Amino acid sequence: MKNKSIFLNNRTILKISGSNYLNFLNKILTSDITKLKSKEVIPCALLTPQGRILFDLLISLGPVQKISDLGCVLIECDFVQADNLFKKINMYNLRKEVLIEQTNYKVFVTDHPKDYPSSLIDKRFFEISIGRIYSTSKVENIDLEIHSINQENVNWYDLLRYKNCIPEGPKEIISNVSLPLEINLDLLGGISFEKGCFIGQEVNARVKWKGLVKKKYVPIVLKNKDVSTIRLKEPGKNGIYLNNAEIGQVISITYDQIDNKYHGIAIIKLNNLYNFEENASLECDFEESKINIKFPQYLLPLPRKP
């Protein structure tokens, strides 16, 4: 199979540096920044004090230019959220201990990271090796202009995310609404309950230890004789039904030409998901389509109340 590499024009990078940047970020972000390793990208989030996700992020260690360099962290986010994220981090930077900079890095993704020495392994993907490359120009043999407009390549990346239940950006993770455990951020390695306090930590610790999560993001496959009829409506009006009772909502979908089906992500009530965990062939309804839920291994078993 031909290797696939793409440029994501909806992603951008902030750079955080300074004498105390690791401690600063560890106090506000969900991941344990002190355990971040070189050559990898891990998920995390900046939450509201009420524990809701404001910004979903990917973080990595920035390059060290010289021995005296204290280093930095690169934060990847959705392009439309970059200005607000910059302002929010600056708001917490009361003592001006860290320097926050917007960069001109471009974001590339490849399914063959070994071909690119500068690639960082995306730790959200467990069953396939996916690399992210941050560069100020085109990368090796990745043609920036071709891949920025090649919808087939973008579709490849979305399909990969959806099949592995990896939401990304404000269209899929609703700002100030979604909870980290709903989008499986804990299972993807994006939230630490051992490092100590961070913004929104108390709420999410209570949700985790008391088993209070009520909904979960899961991967879905839509079956329809005429796939061209499948269309998403505005958010909140894409109901999924089981026995005529609404059990959730479709978040996003994209078409796969290979199997002639739509794949996507849905948020479904946990009490109903137990039925699908027990019966893999169970179907539910969306518009004129039937939906199957395809759990990746890392989502199972589903959480139960203690």
C-alpha positions as CSV (number, residue, x, y, z in Angstrom):
1,M,0.0,0.0,0.0
2,K,1.3,3.5,-0.9
3,N,2.5,5.5,2.1
4,K,0.2,8.4,2.9
5,S,1.3,11.9,4.2
6,I,-0.7,15.0,4.4
7,F,-0.6,18.7,5.4
8,L,-3.2,19.8,7.8
9,N,-4.1,23.4,7.1
10,N,-6.5,23.6,10.1
11,R,-3.8,23.0,12.7
12,T,-1.2,25.4,14.2
13,I,1.5,25.5,16.9
14,L,2.2,27.5,20.0
15,K,5.6,27.5,21.7
16,I,6.0,27.7,25.5
17,S,9.4,28.4,27.0
18,G,11.1,30.0,29.9
19,S,12.8,29.0,33.2
20,N,9.7,27.5,34.7
21,Y,7.6,26.4,31.7
22,L,7.2,22.7,32.7
23,N,6.0,23.5,36.2
24,F,3.7,26.2,34.8
25,L,2.1,23.9,32.2
26,N,1.8,21.0,34.7
27,K,-0.4,23.2,36.9
28,I,-2.9,24.1,34.2
29,L,-3.0,21.2,31.7
30,T,-4.4,17.7,32.2
31,S,-1.3,15.7,31.2
32,D,1.8,15.1,33.3
33,I,4.2,17.3,31.3
34,T,7.2,16.1,33.3
35,K,6.9,12.6,31.8
36,L,6.8,13.9,28.2
37,K,9.5,12.1,26.1
38,S,11.3,13.3,23.0
39,K,10.1,12.2,19.6
40,E,6.5,11.8,20.7
41,V,3.2,13.7,20.8
42,I,0.7,13.2,23.5
43,P,-2.9,14.5,24.0
44,C,-4.0,16.8,26.8
45,A,-6.5,19.6,27.4
46,L,-7.0,22.9,29.1
47,L,-10.2,22.7,31.1
48,T,-12.6,25.1,32.7
49,P,-12.7,25.2,36.6
50,Q,-15.9,23.2,36.2
51,G,-13.9,20.4,34.4
52,R,-15.2,20.9,30.9
53,I,-12.8,21.0,27.9
54,L,-12.0,24.5,26.6
55,F,-9.2,23.4,24.3
56,D,-8.1,19.9,23.2
57,L,-4.3,19.9,22.5
58,L,-1.4,17.9,21.4
59,I,1.9,18.6,23.2
60,S,5.6,17.7,22.4
61,L,9.0,18.7,23.5
62,G,10.5,21.4,21.2
63,P,14.0,21.1,19.7
64,V,17.0,22.1,21.8
65,Q,19.2,24.4,19.7
66,K,22.3,24.6,22.1
67,I,23.6,23.2,25.4
68,S,22.5,26.3,27.3
69,D,19.0,26.1,25.9
70,L,16.4,25.4,28.6
71,G,14.1,23.8,26.0
72,C,10.4,24.4,25.2
73,V,7.1,22.7,24.7
74,L,5.1,22.8,21.4
75,I,1.3,22.9,21.7
76,E,-0.7,21.9,18.6
77,C,-4.3,23.1,18.5
78,D,-7.0,23.9,16.0
79,F,-6.3,27.0,14.0
80,V,-9.5,28.7,14.9
81,Q,-8.8,28.4,18.6
82,A,-5.2,29.5,18.5
83,D,-5.8,33.2,19.5
84,N,-8.1,32.3,22.3
85,L,-5.7,29.7,23.6
86,F,-2.8,32.2,23.5
87,K,-4.9,34.7,25.5
88,K,-6.0,32.0,28.0
89,I,-2.5,30.7,28.7
90,N,-1.3,34.3,29.1
91,M,-4.1,35.0,31.6
92,Y,-2.7,32.2,33.9
93,N,0.9,33.5,33.3
94,L,0.6,36.0,36.2
95,R,4.2,36.2,37.1
96,K,5.3,36.2,33.5
97,E,7.5,33.1,34.2
98,V,7.1,31.7,30.7
99,L,7.2,33.0,27.2
100,I,4.2,32.1,24.9
101,E,4.8,32.5,21.2
102,Q,2.8,31.8,18.1
103,T,4.9,30.0,15.5
104,N,4.8,29.5,11.7
105,Y,5.2,25.7,12.0
106,K,3.0,23.7,9.6
107,V,1.6,20.4,10.7
108,F,2.1,17.2,8.6
109,V,0.8,13.7,9.3
110,T,2.2,10.5,7.9
111,D,1.5,6.8,8.3
112,H,5.1,6.0,7.7
113,P,7.0,8.0,10.3
114,K,10.3,6.0,9.8
115,D,10.7,7.7,6.4
116,Y,10.9,11.1,8.1
117,P,13.7,11.6,10.8
118,S,11.9,14.7,12.2
119,S,8.6,12.9,12.8
120,L,7.0,12.6,16.3
121,I,5.0,9.5,17.1
122,D,1.4,10.3,17.9
123,K,0.7,8.3,21.0
124,R,-3.1,8.4,20.6
125,F,-2.9,5.6,18.0
126,F,-2.3,2.2,19.6
127,E,-2.5,-0.2,16.6
128,I,-0.8,1.8,13.9
129,S,2.3,4.0,13.9
130,I,1.3,7.6,13.0
131,G,3.8,10.4,12.9
132,R,3.4,14.2,13.1
133,I,5.9,16.6,11.6
134,Y,6.3,20.2,12.5
135,S,8.1,22.3,9.9
136,T,8.3,25.8,8.6
137,S,8.4,24.6,5.0
138,K,7.6,21.5,3.0
139,V,8.9,18.3,4.4
140,E,11.2,16.0,2.5
141,N,9.1,14.6,-0.3
142,I,5.7,15.9,1.0
143,D,4.5,18.5,-1.4
144,L,2.8,21.2,0.7
145,E,0.5,22.6,-2.0
146,I,-0.6,19.2,-3.3
147,H,-1.5,17.9,0.1
148,S,-3.2,21.0,1.3
149,I,-5.9,20.7,-1.3
150,N,-6.1,16.9,-1.7
151,Q,-9.4,16.0,-0.1
152,E,-8.8,12.3,-0.5
153,N,-5.7,12.5,1.8
154,V,-7.7,14.5,4.4
155,N,-10.4,11.9,4.2
156,W,-7.8,9.2,4.9
157,Y,-6.7,10.9,8.1
158,D,-10.3,11.5,9.3
159,L,-11.2,7.9,8.6
160,L,-8.2,6.8,10.7
161,R,-9.2,9.0,13.6
162,Y,-12.8,7.9,13.5
163,K,-12.1,4.2,13.4
164,N,-9.8,4.6,16.4
165,C,-12.3,7.0,18.2
166,I,-9.9,10.0,18.2
167,P,-11.9,13.3,18.1
168,E,-10.0,16.4,17.3
169,G,-10.9,20.1,17.3
170,P,-13.9,22.2,18.3
171,K,-16.3,20.7,15.7
172,E,-15.9,17.3,17.4
173,I,-15.1,18.2,21.0
174,I,-17.5,20.9,22.0
175,S,-15.8,23.7,23.9
176,N,-17.1,24.2,27.5
177,V,-19.4,21.2,27.1
178,S,-17.4,18.0,26.6
179,L,-15.9,16.2,29.6
180,P,-12.5,14.5,29.3
181,L,-13.8,11.1,30.3
182,E,-16.6,11.4,27.8
183,I,-14.1,11.7,24.9
184,N,-11.9,9.0,26.4
185,L,-9.0,11.4,27.1
186,D,-8.0,9.3,30.1
187,L,-7.7,6.1,28.0
188,L,-5.7,8.0,25.3
189,G,-3.2,9.0,27.9
190,G,-4.2,12.7,28.0
191,I,-5.1,13.1,31.7
192,S,-3.1,12.3,34.9
193,F,-4.8,11.9,38.2
194,E,-1.4,11.2,39.9
195,K,0.5,14.4,39.3
196,G,-1.5,16.6,41.6
197,C,-3.9,19.5,41.0
198,F,-4.6,21.1,37.6
199,I,-7.5,23.3,36.4
200,G,-10.7,21.2,36.6
201,Q,-9.0,18.3,38.3
202,E,-11.3,18.0,41.3
203,V,-14.4,17.6,39.2
204,N,-12.9,15.0,36.9
205,A,-11.4,13.0,39.7
206,R,-14.9,12.8,41.3
207,V,-16.3,11.7,37.9
208,K,-13.7,9.0,37.6
209,W,-13.6,7.5,41.1
210,K,-17.3,7.6,41.7
211,G,-18.2,6.3,38.2
212,L,-20.2,9.3,37.3
213,V,-19.5,9.4,33.5
214,K,-22.8,9.1,31.7
215,K,-21.9,9.2,28.0
216,K,-19.0,8.0,25.9
217,Y,-17.6,8.8,22.4
218,V,-17.5,5.6,20.3
219,P,-16.7,4.7,16.7
220,I,-19.7,4.0,14.4
221,V,-20.2,2.5,11.0
222,L,-23.3,3.6,9.0
223,K,-24.9,1.2,6.6
224,N,-27.3,2.5,3.9
225,K,-28.2,1.2,0.4
226,D,-27.8,4.7,-1.0
227,V,-24.9,6.4,0.9
228,S,-25.4,9.7,-0.9
229,T,-28.5,10.3,1.3
230,I,-26.6,10.5,4.6
231,R,-26.2,14.0,5.7
232,L,-25.5,15.5,9.1
233,K,-27.7,18.3,10.4
234,E,-26.7,21.0,12.8
235,P,-25.3,19.8,16.2
236,G,-27.9,18.5,18.5
237,K,-30.2,17.3,15.8
238,N,-28.4,14.1,14.7
239,G,-30.2,11.7,17.0
240,I,-29.4,8.0,17.3
241,Y,-32.3,5.7,18.3
242,L,-32.6,2.2,19.7
243,N,-36.2,0.9,19.9
244,N,-37.5,4.4,19.2
245,A,-35.7,5.9,22.2
246,E,-32.9,8.4,21.6
247,I,-29.7,7.1,23.0
248,G,-27.1,9.6,21.6
249,Q,-26.0,11.9,18.8
250,V,-23.7,11.5,15.7
251,I,-20.7,13.8,16.1
252,S,-19.0,13.5,12.8
253,I,-18.8,11.1,9.8
254,T,-16.8,10.7,6.6
255,Y,-17.2,8.4,3.6
256,D,-14.9,5.4,2.9
257,Q,-14.8,4.5,-0.7
258,I,-13.2,1.1,0.0
259,D,-16.1,-0.4,1.9
260,N,-18.8,2.0,0.6
261,K,-19.8,3.0,4.1
262,Y,-19.7,6.0,6.4
263,H,-17.5,5.9,9.5
264,G,-17.7,8.4,12.3
265,I,-17.9,9.2,16.0
266,A,-21.0,9.3,18.1
267,I,-21.7,10.2,21.8
268,I,-24.0,7.6,23.3
269,K,-25.4,7.0,26.8
270,L,-23.2,4.6,28.8
271,N,-26.2,2.6,30.0
272,N,-27.1,1.8,26.4
273,L,-23.6,1.1,25.4
274,Y,-23.5,-2.0,27.6
275,N,-26.0,-3.6,25.2
276,F,-23.6,-3.1,22.3
277,E,-20.7,-4.4,24.4
278,E,-22.6,-7.6,25.0
279,N,-23.9,-8.0,21.5
280,A,-21.5,-6.8,18.7
281,S,-24.2,-7.4,16.0
282,L,-26.7,-5.0,17.6
283,E,-27.8,-2.1,15.4
284,C,-29.4,1.2,16.1
285,D,-31.0,3.8,13.8
286,F,-29.9,7.2,12.4
287,E,-32.2,8.7,9.8
288,E,-32.7,6.0,7.2
289,S,-29.5,4.2,8.1
290,K,-28.4,1.4,10.5
291,I,-25.5,2.0,12.8
292,N,-23.0,-0.5,14.2
293,I,-20.7,0.4,17.0
294,K,-17.1,-0.9,16.5
295,F,-15.3,-0.7,19.8
296,P,-11.5,-0.4,19.6
297,Q,-9.8,-2.7,22.1
298,Y,-8.7,0.2,24.3
299,L,-12.3,1.2,25.1
300,L,-13.2,-2.2,26.6
301,P,-14.4,-3.2,29.0
302,L,-16.7,-0.2,29.5
303,P,-16.6,1.4,32.9
304,R,-19.0,0.4,35.6
305,K,-19.9,2.2,38.8
306,P,-17.8,0.9,41.7
